[in-house]
Amino acid sequence: MSKLELHAMPLSPPSRSVHMVLDLLDLDYNYITVDLMGGATRTPEFLSLNPQHTVPVLIDDDHVVTESRAAMAYLISQYKPGQLYPTCAKKRSLVDQRLYFNMGTFYKRFADCAIPVGFATTNTIPAEKIEALKEALMWVNQMTSCGFVLGGSMTIADIDFMATMSSLEECGFMDLSPYKNLVKWSSRMKSMIPKYQDNCGKGATELGDWFKASYKP
């Protein structure tokens, strides 16, 4: 039995990012599906793992990591140190910058558009939120001009961005054709990430269906 456990939900982009890293590193793990919509993150058992009641939660023996980007960095550092998350402080700081950019800007602006619709608190997206997301997409398009999110090789920033990008693609409320570098990069990542359809594609489709059930363009 694997000592690694991922408590996650396929619909969740942060869950998918950690799932992709586990497969990229070819690690043995147990995937435990958490029914967030059904209240499974509010049970005493789950709250003992993560009082913030969010997914994903990564467990490695007695070590618990409750934030997706921290979990990705931990997996690389613990099991396969290298270019995916460089040990060089200067190179690592650039990867960290991309991770924080995704968390605070790219993923956040996507979520600001999609999550309220998914939860049916509205069925439209305000124009100002679309414009904010377009600005983020312009920056990401520039970042991916060399074929990866950072420089000339894959890092965990590519995995993190792919969890966001796949969700945006499946929700389908934005015309992504103007962002040619980004579209090309996305296609490349889908071919490079092991078991992509299982660890990201299917969950992105679930999220897209959840969003589209309430969206009225």
Backbone bond lengths (Angstrom), bond angles and torsions (degrees), N, CA, C in turn:
res aa  C-N    CA-C-N  psi(-1)  N-CA   C-N-CA  omega(-1)  CA-C   N-CA-C  phi
1 M - - - 1.464 - - 1.528 110.16 -
2 S 1.345 116.36 133.11 1.453 120.12 -177.39 1.523 111.39 -66.38
3 K 1.320 115.54 145.29 1.464 119.00 175.08 1.527 111.25 -83.77
4 L 1.344 117.44 -11.94 1.455 121.83 178.37 1.527 110.53 -93.23
5 E 1.322 115.49 132.42 1.458 121.21 175.43 1.517 108.56 -129.48
6 L 1.328 116.19 136.99 1.459 121.16 172.16 1.518 108.21 -116.74
7 H 1.320 115.63 112.40 1.465 122.11 175.22 1.528 105.88 -93.08
8 A 1.324 116.36 113.24 1.456 119.03 -167.48 1.517 111.12 -156.70
9 M 1.339 114.61 176.71 1.458 122.37 177.78 1.524 107.30 -136.76
10 P 1.331 119.10 123.87 1.466 120.90 -175.66 1.521 114.35 -55.47
11 L 1.328 117.93 -33.95 1.458 121.01 179.97 1.532 111.63 -63.54
12 S 1.309 117.68 -26.55 1.467 123.11 -174.89 1.526 111.60 -78.17
13 P 1.349 119.34 119.05 1.467 120.44 176.89 1.532 113.96 -57.38
14 P 1.343 120.09 -44.17 1.465 118.02 177.27 1.528 112.86 -60.62
15 S 1.341 117.02 -36.31 1.463 119.47 176.12 1.516 110.57 -61.71
16 R 1.329 116.04 -42.70 1.459 120.18 -177.88 1.522 112.27 -65.84
17 S 1.319 117.56 -33.22 1.463 119.43 -179.94 1.530 111.08 -63.10
18 V 1.324 117.33 -43.50 1.468 120.39 179.15 1.524 110.50 -69.66
19 H 1.327 116.66 -38.70 1.467 120.51 177.83 1.528 110.42 -59.86
20 M 1.327 117.54 -42.08 1.464 120.83 178.70 1.525 111.77 -63.16
21 V 1.326 117.25 -40.47 1.464 120.05 179.83 1.528 110.91 -65.67
22 L 1.313 117.53 -40.77 1.466 120.44 177.71 1.527 111.07 -57.11
23 D 1.318 116.86 -42.95 1.459 120.29 179.45 1.521 111.95 -75.00
24 L 1.316 117.24 -34.90 1.460 120.75 177.67 1.526 110.81 -61.36
25 L 1.323 116.47 -36.54 1.462 121.29 179.10 1.527 112.39 -86.36
26 D 1.337 116.87 -4.04 1.467 122.71 -179.62 1.525 111.07 57.33
27 L 1.330 115.84 45.61 1.459 121.44 -179.84 1.523 110.66 -91.55
28 D 1.308 115.60 152.48 1.462 121.92 175.53 1.528 107.73 -88.04
29 Y 1.333 117.23 127.37 1.458 120.22 -176.35 1.514 109.98 -153.35
30 N 1.304 115.63 161.82 1.462 122.63 172.24 1.521 108.39 -106.86
31 Y 1.329 115.95 129.05 1.468 121.04 177.67 1.524 107.98 -99.94
32 I 1.311 115.41 121.12 1.465 121.11 -178.85 1.525 108.20 -113.98
33 T 1.326 115.98 110.33 1.462 121.23 -177.20 1.525 110.52 -72.63
34 V 1.311 115.75 129.37 1.459 122.74 -179.19 1.527 108.50 -109.64
35 D 1.305 117.07 121.71 1.467 122.01 179.42 1.523 109.08 -83.39
36 L 1.321 115.18 79.96 1.463 120.36 -177.80 1.525 111.13 -60.57
37 M 1.335 116.84 -42.67 1.458 120.38 -178.37 1.534 111.61 -64.29
38 G 1.323 116.36 -28.04 1.456 120.64 -179.97 1.515 114.27 -90.73
39 G 1.335 117.28 7.12 1.463 121.16 176.03 1.509 115.87 90.15
40 A 1.348 117.08 12.90 1.467 119.31 -175.67 1.523 113.49 -67.77
41 T 1.337 117.73 -20.36 1.470 119.21 178.12 1.522 112.28 -82.48
42 R 1.338 117.24 -1.32 1.467 120.98 -178.26 1.530 111.81 -105.74
43 T 1.319 117.10 3.62 1.461 119.59 179.73 1.527 109.88 -75.59
44 P 1.330 118.15 155.07 1.464 120.11 177.91 1.529 112.40 -56.79
45 E 1.344 116.20 -36.63 1.469 119.67 -178.49 1.529 110.76 -64.95
46 F 1.330 116.26 -44.42 1.465 118.22 -179.54 1.523 111.28 -71.28
47 L 1.313 117.07 -40.79 1.463 120.35 -179.62 1.524 111.96 -63.35
48 S 1.332 117.10 -25.36 1.463 119.18 175.84 1.523 111.27 -69.45
49 L 1.337 116.32 -24.19 1.462 120.98 175.68 1.520 111.43 -86.72
50 N 1.315 115.58 -41.81 1.463 120.68 -175.89 1.526 110.14 -145.19
51 P 1.318 117.40 96.54 1.469 120.62 -179.28 1.524 113.25 -61.14
52 Q 1.349 116.89 -19.16 1.466 119.95 178.87 1.535 112.14 -80.42
53 H 1.319 116.71 -0.35 1.470 125.76 177.19 1.532 113.43 45.92
54 T 1.332 115.49 50.24 1.460 120.90 176.05 1.528 109.65 -124.75
55 V 1.327 114.92 160.02 1.453 121.30 171.49 1.529 107.76 -113.90
56 P 1.357 115.83 152.67 1.464 128.66 5.71 1.522 112.44 -88.34
57 V 1.343 113.74 166.69 1.457 121.91 168.23 1.526 107.04 -127.09
58 L 1.312 115.94 123.99 1.467 121.76 176.89 1.519 108.53 -102.61
59 I 1.334 116.33 131.31 1.463 121.63 177.41 1.523 109.03 -121.60
60 D 1.307 116.04 128.61 1.465 122.76 175.72 1.526 106.73 -126.45
61 D 1.339 115.54 99.02 1.470 120.57 -170.61 1.527 109.46 56.48
62 D 1.341 117.56 -113.14 1.465 120.07 -178.40 1.534 112.02 -102.27
63 H 1.328 115.81 9.86 1.467 120.31 -179.38 1.517 109.28 -99.29
64 V 1.340 116.75 126.11 1.462 122.28 -176.20 1.527 109.29 -118.79
65 V 1.334 115.48 129.67 1.469 121.46 177.16 1.523 107.96 -122.87
66 T 1.335 116.86 126.49 1.459 120.38 -170.63 1.520 114.63 -112.90
67 E 1.305 119.13 6.35 1.466 121.82 175.42 1.518 108.50 -122.40
68 S 1.333 117.10 135.42 1.466 120.82 -170.85 1.522 113.07 -61.05
69 R 1.309 117.79 -43.43 1.463 119.29 -176.33 1.521 111.07 -71.52
70 A 1.314 116.90 -35.13 1.461 120.10 173.32 1.523 110.38 -64.95
71 A 1.330 116.81 -38.45 1.461 120.85 179.50 1.524 111.29 -65.88
72 M 1.324 117.26 -42.42 1.466 120.22 177.45 1.526 111.12 -61.28
73 A 1.322 116.00 -46.70 1.463 120.34 -179.74 1.527 110.71 -63.00
74 Y 1.318 116.63 -39.56 1.463 120.51 178.61 1.522 111.02 -62.53
75 L 1.307 117.66 -46.45 1.466 120.84 -177.28 1.531 111.29 -60.53
76 I 1.326 116.60 -43.83 1.463 119.56 178.64 1.527 110.22 -64.97
77 S 1.317 116.95 -49.04 1.468 120.89 -176.67 1.523 112.00 -63.13
78 Q 1.323 116.52 -35.91 1.458 120.95 -175.91 1.528 112.56 -81.80
79 Y 1.337 116.83 -37.18 1.464 119.10 -168.83 1.522 115.27 -115.00
80 K 1.317 118.81 -25.53 1.460 118.90 -178.93 1.518 110.29 -154.68
81 P 1.344 117.96 70.13 1.464 120.19 178.78 1.527 110.37 -58.66
82 G 1.317 115.91 140.81 1.456 119.11 -179.64 1.503 111.46 163.40
83 Q 1.322 116.35 -156.55 1.459 121.63 -171.02 1.529 113.52 -67.38
84 L 1.331 117.65 -20.30 1.459 118.48 177.49 1.527 111.80 -61.67
85 Y 1.334 116.35 -31.23 1.460 122.35 173.93 1.519 106.34 -150.82
86 P 1.338 117.32 86.91 1.471 122.15 -168.00 1.523 113.93 -57.74
87 T 1.315 115.51 148.39 1.462 120.52 175.82 1.521 111.44 -81.03
88 C 1.317 117.66 -23.50 1.466 121.99 176.41 1.528 108.89 -62.28
89 A 1.316 116.79 125.56 1.468 121.09 -174.84 1.524 112.42 -59.56
90 K 1.326 117.40 -39.49 1.470 119.89 -178.40 1.530 111.06 -68.64
91 K 1.337 116.57 -43.98 1.472 119.86 179.07 1.521 110.76 -67.40
92 R 1.325 115.61 -40.25 1.460 119.37 179.91 1.521 110.93 -63.43
93 S 1.322 117.47 -36.91 1.461 120.35 -179.51 1.522 111.40 -62.38
94 L 1.339 117.26 -32.40 1.456 120.99 178.41 1.526 111.03 -71.18
95 V 1.349 116.14 -40.04 1.462 119.69 175.26 1.529 109.45 -63.65
96 D 1.333 116.39 -44.39 1.469 120.21 178.16 1.527 110.94 -58.35
97 Q 1.331 116.27 -40.85 1.465 119.33 179.21 1.523 111.00 -58.03
98 R 1.336 115.70 -42.89 1.464 119.85 179.39 1.536 110.91 -65.93
99 L 1.335 116.49 -41.60 1.467 119.87 178.54 1.521 111.08 -61.42
100 Y 1.314 116.78 -44.27 1.464 120.22 -179.39 1.530 110.86 -69.50
101 F 1.345 116.27 -34.13 1.457 119.82 175.93 1.531 110.50 -62.62
102 N 1.314 117.11 -43.63 1.449 119.54 179.04 1.528 110.35 -63.18
103 M 1.329 115.86 -47.10 1.461 120.17 -178.14 1.531 111.39 -61.14
104 G 1.323 116.76 -45.80 1.459 120.24 -171.59 1.509 115.53 -93.32
105 T 1.347 117.55 -16.65 1.457 120.10 -175.06 1.526 112.54 -127.07
106 F 1.333 118.24 -67.22 1.467 120.50 -174.08 1.524 111.13 -63.78
107 Y 1.338 117.67 -58.20 1.464 119.98 -179.70 1.523 111.23 -64.61
108 K 1.324 117.18 -40.45 1.470 120.16 -178.52 1.527 111.02 -62.19
109 R 1.319 117.09 -43.30 1.471 119.12 -177.62 1.533 110.73 -71.18
110 F 1.336 116.85 -33.91 1.460 118.71 172.52 1.529 109.95 -63.16
111 A 1.336 115.79 -48.20 1.471 120.20 -178.09 1.524 111.56 -62.81
112 D 1.325 117.26 -36.87 1.468 120.17 177.87 1.527 111.21 -59.57
113 C 1.330 116.15 -32.00 1.465 120.83 178.13 1.522 112.01 -80.26
114 A 1.338 116.72 -45.61 1.464 120.99 -166.87 1.524 115.05 -91.31
115 I 1.317 118.04 -38.01 1.465 119.84 -170.65 1.532 112.95 -65.95
116 P 1.334 119.95 -44.30 1.475 117.99 177.92 1.532 112.29 -59.78
117 V 1.326 117.43 -35.91 1.464 120.74 177.67 1.529 109.99 -68.47
118 G 1.334 116.46 -44.31 1.456 119.98 179.59 1.516 112.86 -57.53
119 F 1.322 116.29 -39.01 1.463 120.84 178.83 1.528 112.74 -85.81
120 A 1.333 115.75 5.31 1.465 122.78 174.85 1.525 113.32 61.64
121 T 1.332 117.01 29.51 1.458 119.10 172.13 1.527 110.71 -82.50
122 T 1.336 115.50 -13.65 1.460 123.20 173.63 1.521 106.69 -157.10
123 N 1.318 116.60 164.37 1.471 118.66 175.66 1.525 112.01 -120.84
124 T 1.328 115.89 10.43 1.462 121.16 178.37 1.531 109.23 -132.52
125 I 1.329 114.97 167.36 1.467 120.98 178.23 1.523 107.97 -118.48
126 P 1.324 118.93 122.91 1.462 120.86 179.58 1.526 111.90 -58.96
127 A 1.317 116.55 144.48 1.467 121.55 -177.36 1.523 112.09 -58.70
128 E 1.331 117.05 -36.10 1.466 118.81 -178.26 1.523 112.27 -66.99
129 K 1.341 116.78 -29.87 1.466 119.40 176.97 1.528 111.10 -73.12
130 I 1.320 116.35 -36.16 1.466 120.33 175.30 1.525 109.93 -63.95
131 E 1.311 117.48 -43.45 1.461 120.63 -179.98 1.525 111.58 -64.70
132 A 1.318 117.04 -38.13 1.467 120.20 177.21 1.522 110.80 -64.28
133 L 1.327 116.98 -39.92 1.457 120.47 178.12 1.529 110.75 -67.53
134 K 1.318 117.57 -38.56 1.466 120.58 176.84 1.521 110.97 -59.83
135 E 1.318 116.38 -40.11 1.469 119.54 177.75 1.519 110.69 -62.02
136 A 1.344 117.14 -44.15 1.468 120.90 177.78 1.525 110.81 -62.58
137 L 1.319 116.93 -40.60 1.465 120.54 179.56 1.523 111.52 -63.85
138 M 1.311 117.11 -35.84 1.467 120.66 176.27 1.522 110.29 -60.72
139 W 1.326 116.37 -43.26 1.465 119.80 179.32 1.527 111.37 -66.98
140 V 1.335 116.62 -42.48 1.462 119.65 179.99 1.526 110.43 -66.08
141 N 1.313 116.91 -35.73 1.462 120.53 176.62 1.517 110.83 -60.82
142 Q 1.329 116.09 -39.58 1.460 120.52 176.83 1.528 111.00 -67.25
143 M 1.328 116.86 -41.56 1.464 121.19 -178.85 1.528 111.73 -61.82
144 T 1.330 117.56 -34.95 1.460 121.41 -174.34 1.525 113.12 -91.68
145 S 1.316 117.57 11.75 1.467 120.93 -176.38 1.523 112.94 -65.47
146 C 1.348 116.73 -23.12 1.473 120.24 179.67 1.534 112.37 -93.36
147 G 1.316 117.17 4.11 1.461 121.11 177.24 1.508 114.66 104.44
148 F 1.332 116.67 -16.94 1.464 122.33 176.61 1.523 108.30 -136.25
149 V 1.311 116.70 168.41 1.462 120.46 179.96 1.525 111.11 -64.67
150 L 1.325 116.19 -28.39 1.459 120.98 -179.16 1.525 109.23 -144.85
151 G 1.326 116.69 111.86 1.460 120.13 175.06 1.513 113.62 68.84
152 G 1.354 115.29 -148.21 1.452 120.59 -170.81 1.500 115.86 -108.46
153 S 1.336 118.15 18.78 1.463 120.01 178.90 1.520 109.96 -149.52
154 M 1.333 115.16 160.82 1.461 120.36 -178.85 1.525 111.39 -72.06
155 T 1.321 115.21 140.08 1.465 122.30 170.85 1.534 107.43 -131.99
156 I 1.312 115.40 176.76 1.471 117.34 177.88 1.523 111.59 -66.53
157 A 1.329 117.55 -15.44 1.464 119.58 174.47 1.528 110.47 -64.47
158 D 1.334 117.21 -36.44 1.465 119.90 176.28 1.523 110.73 -62.25
159 I 1.327 116.41 -42.31 1.461 120.58 179.09 1.520 110.02 -63.39
160 D 1.309 116.38 -44.94 1.459 121.53 -178.52 1.526 110.96 -62.64
161 F 1.334 116.77 -46.35 1.462 120.70 179.01 1.530 110.51 -64.32
162 M 1.340 117.30 -34.17 1.464 119.96 -177.28 1.518 111.09 -66.71
163 A 1.317 117.74 -33.67 1.459 120.37 176.65 1.526 110.41 -62.13
164 T 1.336 116.83 -37.89 1.458 120.93 176.82 1.519 111.37 -73.57
165 M 1.333 116.75 -48.42 1.453 121.08 -175.43 1.527 112.02 -61.72
166 S 1.316 117.22 -43.54 1.468 120.39 -179.71 1.521 110.74 -61.59
167 S 1.323 116.75 -36.49 1.462 121.40 178.16 1.519 110.86 -66.81
168 L 1.320 116.16 -43.28 1.461 121.21 178.54 1.527 110.85 -62.74
169 E 1.321 116.26 -42.90 1.466 120.70 178.71 1.526 111.01 -59.80
170 E 1.316 116.79 -44.63 1.466 120.36 -175.14 1.527 112.43 -74.39
171 C 1.318 117.45 -29.13 1.469 118.95 177.22 1.529 111.07 -69.67
172 G 1.329 116.89 -35.11 1.450 121.12 168.90 1.516 117.23 71.82
173 F 1.320 118.09 20.81 1.461 119.00 -178.69 1.526 113.13 -94.62
174 M 1.361 116.86 -1.80 1.461 121.67 -179.90 1.518 110.02 -122.35
175 D 1.322 116.83 141.59 1.461 121.97 170.17 1.523 107.07 -81.89
176 L 1.315 116.66 111.45 1.459 121.19 -175.59 1.529 112.74 -94.10
177 S 1.330 117.29 -3.08 1.465 119.96 -175.68 1.533 114.22 -60.85
178 P 1.345 120.43 -29.64 1.468 118.23 178.15 1.531 113.29 -67.47
179 Y 1.326 117.28 -17.04 1.475 120.63 -175.27 1.529 108.77 -99.99
180 K 1.323 114.81 71.57 1.468 121.00 -168.73 1.521 112.50 -64.03
181 N 1.325 118.20 -40.67 1.471 120.36 178.64 1.525 110.65 -61.77
182 L 1.309 115.29 -41.92 1.459 121.29 -177.08 1.530 111.08 -67.16
183 V 1.326 116.63 -43.03 1.464 120.81 179.48 1.529 110.37 -64.11
184 K 1.317 116.35 -42.48 1.473 120.55 178.19 1.517 110.83 -64.32
185 W 1.327 116.33 -43.30 1.468 121.38 178.31 1.522 111.02 -60.55
186 S 1.315 117.00 -43.85 1.462 121.10 -179.17 1.523 110.73 -59.74
187 S 1.316 116.69 -45.14 1.466 120.35 178.92 1.525 110.88 -61.44
188 R 1.312 116.27 -39.60 1.465 120.75 179.48 1.518 111.16 -65.58
189 M 1.323 116.96 -43.69 1.460 120.10 -178.91 1.530 111.41 -62.47
190 K 1.321 116.43 -37.73 1.463 119.64 -179.86 1.519 112.07 -62.27
191 S 1.331 116.25 -28.42 1.467 119.98 178.39 1.524 112.27 -87.06
192 M 1.325 117.36 -21.01 1.460 121.31 -176.16 1.528 113.57 -93.03
193 I 1.316 117.18 -28.88 1.463 120.85 -175.95 1.525 109.47 -81.22
194 P 1.337 118.33 120.51 1.467 120.19 -179.55 1.530 112.08 -60.63
195 K 1.334 115.66 137.61 1.473 122.47 176.22 1.525 111.72 57.04
196 Y 1.321 116.49 35.56 1.466 121.00 -173.87 1.525 112.66 -54.15
197 Q 1.314 116.82 -45.52 1.458 119.00 -175.49 1.527 111.27 -62.05
198 D 1.334 116.59 -36.62 1.462 120.58 -179.20 1.521 112.52 -76.17
199 N 1.342 117.14 -41.37 1.462 118.49 -172.55 1.528 114.20 -95.52
200 C 1.354 116.71 -5.78 1.466 118.32 177.35 1.525 112.68 -143.95
201 G 1.321 116.98 -48.65 1.456 120.42 -172.29 1.514 114.47 -57.15
202 K 1.329 116.41 -48.32 1.470 119.91 -178.16 1.530 111.30 -64.30
203 G 1.318 116.27 -41.49 1.465 119.51 179.51 1.518 112.06 -66.62
204 A 1.345 116.98 -37.14 1.461 120.27 177.16 1.525 110.55 -63.43
205 T 1.339 116.06 -39.56 1.460 119.99 177.09 1.523 110.91 -63.52
206 E 1.335 117.20 -40.42 1.469 120.91 176.72 1.525 110.70 -59.14
207 L 1.333 115.32 -44.42 1.459 118.78 -179.92 1.524 110.16 -64.14
208 G 1.344 116.62 -42.58 1.454 120.25 178.69 1.514 112.07 -60.16
209 D 1.320 117.31 -42.48 1.471 120.97 178.68 1.527 111.28 -64.86
210 W 1.339 115.86 -40.65 1.470 121.52 177.94 1.522 110.34 -60.59
211 F 1.327 116.73 -43.77 1.467 121.74 178.85 1.522 111.27 -65.93
212 K 1.328 116.69 -48.32 1.468 121.54 -174.71 1.534 112.83 -65.84
213 A 1.320 117.17 -22.05 1.461 120.27 179.52 1.528 111.94 -62.66
214 S 1.338 117.14 -24.89 1.471 120.43 -178.29 1.534 113.26 -115.73
215 Y 1.322 117.88 -13.40 1.469 120.68 -172.05 1.521 112.45 -76.95
216 K 1.324 115.18 135.38 1.458 121.65 172.93 1.533 107.85 -126.39
217 P 1.345 117.17 102.99 1.481 120.53 -177.19 1.528 112.18 -56.67
